Amino acid sequence: MSEPNLNESTQTFDPHASSLQGEVQQEVLDELFSIRGSIDNFDAQLVYLLAERFKATQRVGHLKATHQLPPSDPNREKAQIERLRSLAHEAHLDPEFAEKFLNFIISEVIRHHQHISDSHKSNGADA
Ligand SMILES: C=C(O[C@@H]1C=C(C(=O)O)C=C[C@H]1O)C(=O)O
């Protein structure tokens, strides 16, 4: 996985941005900022993980387009959802949320695959 780098948006990010400044005791804010530091690290990992997942699914999209395969694979999705729900249960994450999250990602992947397939066809690759 590629390493997060310090680009403009990460350099200008203010980890202490808050609507609570001046509203609560400094002690409380300090604890909040400390917890938010972890949240920011998790968010960065999520973005980089998702980017790697999309790189892999793009490869699947090109493979499917080359071999005229459909963008979605409902049986694969069913198996993934069942597995993810079980993992979520083990991890004390709401399985409903895990399923919704995976479906959200998969629907974006299918959209990409449709796009790849359309471009492939309009480039005359299947002629
Ligand atoms: C990536 C694929 O294409 C689609 C997207 C999936 C995903 O994002 O995991 C799973 C199944 C397919 O509907 C695949 O077939 O493996």
PDBQT file of the ligand as one rigid body, heavy atoms in Angstrom, charges set to zero:
ROOT
HETATM    1  C1  LIG A 201     -14.965  -6.705  -8.144  1.00  0.00    +0.000 C 
HETATM    2  C2  LIG A 201     -15.907  -7.432  -8.758  1.00  0.00    +0.000 C 
HETATM    3  O1  LIG A 201     -17.030  -6.847  -9.369  1.00  0.00    +0.000 OA
HETATM    4  C3  LIG A 201     -18.197  -6.461  -8.641  1.00  0.00    +0.000 C 
HETATM    5  C4  LIG A 201     -17.820  -5.762  -7.412  1.00  0.00    +0.000 C 
HETATM    6  C5  LIG A 201     -17.545  -6.470  -6.268  1.00  0.00    +0.000 C 
HETATM    7  C6  LIG A 201     -16.758  -5.854  -5.148  1.00  0.00    +0.000 C 
HETATM    8  O2  LIG A 201     -16.614  -4.623  -5.123  1.00  0.00    +0.000 OA
HETATM    9  O3  LIG A 201     -16.256  -6.616  -4.292  1.00  0.00    +0.000 OA
HETATM   10  C7  LIG A 201     -17.982  -7.798  -6.158  1.00  0.00    +0.000 C 
HETATM   11  C8  LIG A 201     -18.687  -8.399  -7.156  1.00  0.00    +0.000 C 
HETATM   12  C9  LIG A 201     -19.040  -7.718  -8.409  1.00  0.00    +0.000 C 
HETATM   13  O4  LIG A 201     -20.430  -7.410  -8.416  1.00  0.00    +0.000 OA
HETATM   14  C10 LIG A 201     -15.798  -8.900  -8.893  1.00  0.00    +0.000 C 
HETATM   15  O5  LIG A 201     -16.554  -9.494  -9.665  1.00  0.00    +0.000 OA
HETATM   16  O6  LIG A 201     -14.926  -9.476  -8.223  1.00  0.00    +0.000 OA
ENDROOT
TORSDOF 0
